């Protein structure tokens, strides 16, 4: 990896040239691309695998992409969206950092080239006999993780809120009891709006965990701030504090968290969920709530390690000066966070608003070497993608590692999502304000287990030879 990658990123944004080029035969398997692709034989399987989870009747997507008749009018638009890698929404840079994910929904270069060639050759149907069997879809209001874990053990619902057709944004913060009479460990959580209509008005939902834990700081404070500090501060903080923290965050593009074998989150008797529903008006009155599905380990089964959803800020200041984005400018901010124990990072989820353009997460090792872990180079506010590292790719880091998060905001006319480049922008909850942090599930492990992992995974350990 070149040490000048950050300078290249800044230069790219300054020139307003963040578009991704069409893959060529130099970086794809051209031989695998049919000379005359057809919908029935070549395109339908791609759409089934990568698009139809969202693009089918009864979902929030603007069009269905199941039948040829539904797809054909959108052929040119589909071509443009896949060439620029806007769809499927997977906005991580494929040339740097970790590239193995549990939930990778991106298209390969060969799949993109097949779609491009299909459109450029007239988007033919082909022989209907070549069509793959139609996929069977579960009830839209069914739980995704039920396929893996069975029905959820608990479903916790927030109170309803009626959002008027015209109104300012609302942050609805009810509290709900968790129906448990004994301590139980959580192996997965899933969250969603209560109805399809509710997806129109919910920007995000947070489910903070309030429970009394011996030796922990204020549980209510920890529910909002896993690090026990200003949740948007970027000072050098010590990550690895006690306390329950945030149980789950929902946004378009992130529906669930699963915890690796022998890891999980702890629920105690008397626990409560402290909700935050960020709601916005969409021109019609909608009443809805949020729902949280909890999948538990069997009774008596206790995982060795506890995973905490942690906020790693990408700003260097606290208070009102934490973000300062002048009109018509590119802003770069960064934050540093020290791991108080060895840890495995389970995922990377960038969080910014309309001016957000890119975010990187790096590990600065105790010996001073640096490893770029992930880089979202084409952030899109409409898709809060959660990049879940594959089991054999999740970075395992030594005590004292500094997690370095860098964010780029584009407050210029080059940013097509920018509502007003002539406005100064600061930190705030509203979508027209800005934020800059990464959500990361962190599993802290013992020094003994870290050394054992290094001994077994010498080729994967972040060492000077593997760093820049």
N, C-alpha and C positions, 0 to 999 in steps of 0.2 A: 504494500500500500504506500502511496506517495505521501510524504509529510505535508505537501502543499495543497491537499484536497480542500481545506477550508478556504484558502485564497481563491481557488477555482470556483467554489460555490458562491462566494461574495461577488466575484466578477460576473458570473452568470446572471445573478439576480439584478445586479446593477445595470446590465445591458438589457434586461427584460427578455432573456432567451431561455426560459425554463422548459420549453417544449422538448419532448423526447422524440428522437428520429425514428423513422420506420426501420425495423430490423432488416438487415441485409443478409445475403448468403454467407457473409464472413462471420456472422455471429449466430447463425441458425442452421439447422439441418435441412437444406434446400431440397435434398433428394426425397425427404419425407413429405414434401408438399405436393399434392396431386396437380398435374398439369391443367386439368379441368375439374375443379371441385364441384360437387353438387350439394344441395341442402340435405337431401335424404341420406347420402352416404357419409358426408364429411362434416357438414356444419351442424346438423341436429345433435350429434353426440357431444360436440363442444358446448353447445348451448345447454344441454341437459346437465353436463358436469359442472359448468362454471357460471351459468346465468339464471337458470330457471328456479333456483331456490328463492329468488326475489321476483323475477319477471314471469309471473303467471297470474291468472285471474284470482281475485280475492286478496291480493297483497297490496302493499303500499306503493309498489313500482308503477310508473306511469303507463307502461304498456306490457302486454304479455308476449313472451318470445317462445311459445310452445309449438305452434303449427307454422307451416310455410306461409299460409295466408296472413298470419299475424306478423311474421318476421319480414316478409318481402318489402313492405312500404318503408321499413326502417333500415334497409340494407346500407345505404350510404352513410347514415348517421352511425350505425354500428361500426362500420369501417373506421370512421374518424375517431370514435371513442376507444377502440381497441389499439389503434396505432399510437395514440397519445397516452395509452395506458390509464385512461380515466375510468374505464370499465374493463373487466370487473374492478371494483375499487380496491386497489392494492398499491399503495403509493410509496413503498420503500424502494430505495436505490438498489438495483439488482447487481451492481458492480462492486460494492464494497460491503464489509461487515459480514455478519452471520446471514446465511441464506437458506437455512433449513428450519421450517416452521411446521407446527402441527396443523395449522388452519390455512395454509397457503391456497388462495383461490385465484391466483394470477394465471394468466395465459402464458404458455411457452412461446418462444419466437416462432416455432413451427406452426402453432395454432393461429397466431396473429397473421402470419403469411398466408395460411390457408384461407382465412376469412377475407383478407385483402384480395387474393387471386379470385375467390368466388365472386366478390362484388365486381371486380374489374372485368370479369368475363360474362357479366350479365345476370348474376345471381340465379342460376337455373335450379329448378326443383330436382331434376333427375328422376330416377325410377322410384316411385313410392314404395316398391317392395324392399328397397334398401333402408327404409326408415327404421330406427331402433324402436323397441317397444316403449310406449309412453311410460313415464315415471308415475308411480302411485304416490300421491302426496297425503301426508297426515292432515288431520284437522288443523287449520291455521292457528287455532288457539291451543293446540297441544304443545307440550314442552319438548324442546329439541333434545335435551339430554336424557329424556325418557328412553330413547333407543339404546343408550349405553347403560343407564343405571336403573331403569324402571321408573315407576311413578315417584315423584318427589315425596320425601318423608314429611316435609312441612311446606305449606304455602302461606306466606305472610302478606297481607294486603294493607296498603295505606288507606286513609280516609279518602273519599271522593272529593274532587274539586270541580266546580263549574267555571270554565274559562269563557268569558264573554266573546262575542264576535269581534269586537273592537276594544282593545285595552293595552296598557303597558305590560311588559313582561312581569311574571309573578314567580316568586320562589316560595313554594308551599312546603312547610316543614312540620308535618304531624309526627307523632311518636306512636308506635305500635308495640304491644307486648309480644314476645316470642313464647309460644306455648310449650315450654319445657320444664320438667320437674327434676331433671338430673343433668349433669354435665354430659355433653355429646360432642364428638368431633365431626367436622364438615369436610366432605371430600369434593363437593362441587356446589356451585350456586348459579342460578339463572334468573334473569329479570326481564320484565317486559311491561309495556302499558297494558291496562286491563282489556282494552278493545282496539280494533283496527283504527277506529276514528281517533283514539287517543294518541296514536303515533304522529298525527298531524300537529299536535300542540306541544308534545314533549321534546324539549331540546336535550335534556339529560335527566337522569335520576341517580341520586346517591343514596346508599343504604349504609349509614353509619351504625356501628355496634356500641350500645351502651350497656356495660355490665361492670360490676365491682370485682376487681382482681387484686389479690393480696400483693402489695408492693408496687402497684401500678400508679401512675399519675391519674389525674381526673379522667374518668372514663368518658365523660362528655367531651372534654377537650381532645382526647385521643380519637374519638369518633370522627371529629372534623379534621384532625391533624395527626397523622401517624407518627411524625417525628417529634411531637411535643413542642414545636416552634411555629412561627408564622408560616402557614401552609404555602404561602407564595414567596417566601423569602428565599434567596439564593446564597445566603452566607454559608461558609464552611460549617456544616452541621454534622452531628454524629448520627448516622442511621443505624438502627438496631435497638431502638427503645422498646420498653415493655408497653403493654396496653393492647386493647382489642383492635383499634384502628377502624378502617373502612372495610366493610364486608364485601361490597360490590358497587360498581358504577356501571350504569346502562347509558348507552348513546347509540345512535344509528351506526352500525358497524361493529358494535360490541354487545353481545347478548348473554354471555356466560363466562365463568371461570371454572376450570377443573384443576385439581391439585395433584401433583405427581404422587406415585406410590410412597407411602410412609410419610406424607406431609399432609397438612390440613389446617383448618381454623377451629378454634374452640368456642363453643357456646355454653354458657353457664346458666343455671336456673335463675329466673328473674331478669334475664336479658331483654332488652328492648331494641327496636330498630328506630333510629332517628333518620327520617326521610328528608331528602331535599329534591323536590320536583320543580325543575325550571320549565315553566309553561309560557307559551307565546300565542297571541291571537292569530287566527287564520281566516277570519271573515265569516265564521259560523260558530254558534254556541256549542261547546262540547263539554260533557261531564265525564270524567274518568278518574282512574287511580292507577297506582303502580302495584305490581305483584312480584314477589320474590319467592322462588322455589329453592328449597334447601335439600340437598342430598347428603345423608349422614353415613358415616361408617357404621358397621354393625355394632350393637351394644358390646362393650367390653374391649373393642379394638381401638387401641390408642396409637396414632402415628408418632414417630420419633421426633419429627420437627414441625414447627408451626410456621405457616406462611402468612406474611402481612402485606396487604396492599399499601404501597408506600408512594407518597408524592415527592418526586425529586424536582425541585424548582429549577428554572433556567434563568433566574434573575439574580443580580448581585446586591440589590438593595432591599430594604424593608420599608413598610409604610407607603405613603403616597408616591414615593419616587421609585417604586419597584419596577415600573415600566415607564419609559419616556420616549414616545415615538413621534417625532416632529412631522409636520405635513410634507408630503412628496419626498419621502426618504425611505431608505432601507435601514432597519435597526437590527443590531446583533446583540444579544444578551446571553449570559452564561451563569451557571451556578455550580457549586462544588459541594459534595456530600461524602463524608468519610464513613466507611463500613467499620463498625465497632467490633464485628465478628466476621469470620469467614462466611461467605454467603453464595447462594446460587440465585441468579436473576432469571425469572421464569418467562418474562414477556417484556415488551416495550410498546407503550401506547402514548403517542404525542398528543398533547391537548393545547390548542390555541383557538382563536376565533377567526374572524373574517380576514384579517391582515396576515394571519399565519401562513408561512410559505415553506419552512423546512425546520427540522429538528434532528440533532445528532446526540447520541449517548456514547460516551467513551469511558474506559476504565484506565485510570492512572495508577499503576502498580506501585507498591512501596519502594521499589528500586528506581522509580522515576520514568520507566518506560510506559508507553501509551498504546492502547488497543482500541480501535474504533469498533464498537459492538453493532450498532445499527444507525442508519441514516435515512430518515424520511425526507426525500428531496422534492416531493410534489404534494405537500400537505393540502388536504381539502376539508374545509370545515364541515361539509355535509356528511363526511364519513369519518367517524372517530375509530379508525381501524385499530384493532388490538393484535399485535404480532406476537404469537405464542411460540416460543422457541421449541424446536423438537427436542426430545429427551436427550439425544446424544450431542446436541448443539448448544444447550443452555450454558452460559458462561458461569464457571465456578471460580470465585475470586477470594484472595487471601485477606485476612484482617488488615485494616489500614489502607485498603484500596480506596481511591477517591473516584466517586461517580461524577463525571463531568458532563453536564447537559448544556448544549448550545442551541439557541432558538434564533430563527430569522423571521422578521416581520416585514412585509412589503406594503408600505403605505403610499404607493404611487399609482399612476394610471395604468401601469403594466399589469396590475393585479385586477383581473376582471371581477373578482368578488368584493372589491373595495367599495363601500357605499359612498365615501367622500374623501378623496386623497388630500383635500385642502384642510382637513381637520387634524388637530393634535389628538393623539390617542394615548390613554393611560390604562392602568390596571382597573378592572371592574368586572362585575358579574354579567352585565348586559352583553348581548352579542355584538353591539357596536363598540364595546370596550374590548380590552384584550387580556389574555392570560398567557402563561408560558411555563408549562411543567409537563413532566412525564409521569404516568402512572405505571408502576412496576410492582409485580408480586415478588417479594423478596423472601427467600427461605434461608434463615441463618442456621449454620451447622457448627459442630464443634471443631476445634483445631485438630483433634485426632482424626476425625472423619475427613477433614480437608486434606491432611497429609496422606491419608490412605487413598483418597481420590487422585491426588497428584501422582502417586506411585503407580496407579493403574491406568492413568491417562496422560502420560508424559507428552504425547504428541498434541493433546488438546489444551494442556495447561497454559495459561497466559504467562509466558516467560519472555526474557529479553529477545530470544531468538524469534519468537512469534509476534513481537511487537515492533512498532516503528520508533 
